Amino acid sequence: MVTPLYEREPESAPGPFYVVKDMCITCSLPVKTAPKTVKYHETPCEGCPEGRADHCYVSRQPETPEEIDRMIDVVAGSCIAAYRYCGTDPEILRRLVEAGCKEQCDAVCKKKWWRFW
């Protein structure tokens, strides 16, 4: 892993996938695409019994190939590029770059070692 280029949401699980602090617009795509790894942060609300979602965060890092696939879909589908990857796994980086997400890969943005892609 490389040092993330952006500050993470504070609730985020340690690891390579993260949400940039204060960038999530609660569009629902991440939570619906990767419900085992992405959650809403709920803010108490007097008129709402379950609280109000104010942003998403990576609640735990993906562990299975299916969960990794879903997180790659989340990064690729994020309309505002709020989801990022600061890992160095060559296969995940390759897949993210092929999905058009090179700018959301901190290792690629920080170090220009992707020249073979």
N, C-alpha and C positions, 0 to 999 in steps of 0.2 A: 504494500500500500504506500501511496505517496500522501503527503500532507494535503488535505482538501484545500482547494483554491478559494472556497467560500465558507462562511460560518454555517454550521448545521443548525437545524431546529434542535433545541436543547433536549427534547425527549428521545431523540434518535438513538437507536441501538448502535454501538460501536461497529465499525466495519466499512466496507467500500461503497455501498450504496447509501445515498443521503439526499435529503431535501434541503435546499438553500433556505436559511432563516428568513422569515417574513416574505417569502416569494409565493407560497402556495395560495391559490385562489379558490380552493375547495370545489373543484370542478367535478369531482366524483370518479373520474377515470381511474386514478391510481387505486383507490379503495375497492372499486369494482373489479379491476384487472388483477390485483394482487392482494386479496383480502387477508391472507395469512401473514403478510409482511408489512402492509401499509395500513395505518389506522388514522382516524381523525383525532385531533386533540379537542376535547370538549371543554368549553368555558361555561361555568354555571350561568343559568339564566332564570330569572324569577318566573317568567311565563312559560318556560319550556321544562317539562319534567325530566328529560334526559340531557339537557344542556344544549349548547349551540356549538356546532363545529366551526372552528376558526382557522384551522390549517391541518395539513396532513404531516405525518412523520413516518419514518421507517421504524416500525415497532420491533422488528427483529430482522436480521439479515437472512436472505434466502439460503436454504440448506439443500434442497433437492434440485435436480435438473429442471423439473417443472416450475419450481419457484424462481429459479434463475431466468428461465424463459419469460415468465410473467414480469419480472423486474426489468428485463430488457425491453419488453413491450411498454412498460410504464415510462421508462426513460425516453423511448422513441415516440410515445404518444403524448408526452407532456407538451401542451400547447405554448407554455411559457418557459420551457427548459428549466423548471424548478428541480428536477431530479437529475442527479449526477452520479458518476462512478469514479472513485479515487483509487481503485484497485489496479493491479498490474497483471491480472490473469490474461495471457495472450488471446485465448479463445473468446473470452467475454469482450475484450477490447476489439478484436476483429469483428465480432458480430455487431457491436455498437457502431463501429465505423461504417460497416456495410449498411446499417440501418439509417445512416445519415446523422449520427450523433457524435461525431468526432469532437465537436466543441463542448460536449458534456462529459468528456473523459479527461479528468484532471491530469493523469499521467501523460496523455498525448498532448494536451495543451501546455503543460509545464516543460516536458522534455520532448524534443522533436525526434523521437525514436520510432515513429510510425512510418518512416519514409518508404518502407516496403509495401505499404497499403495503398 
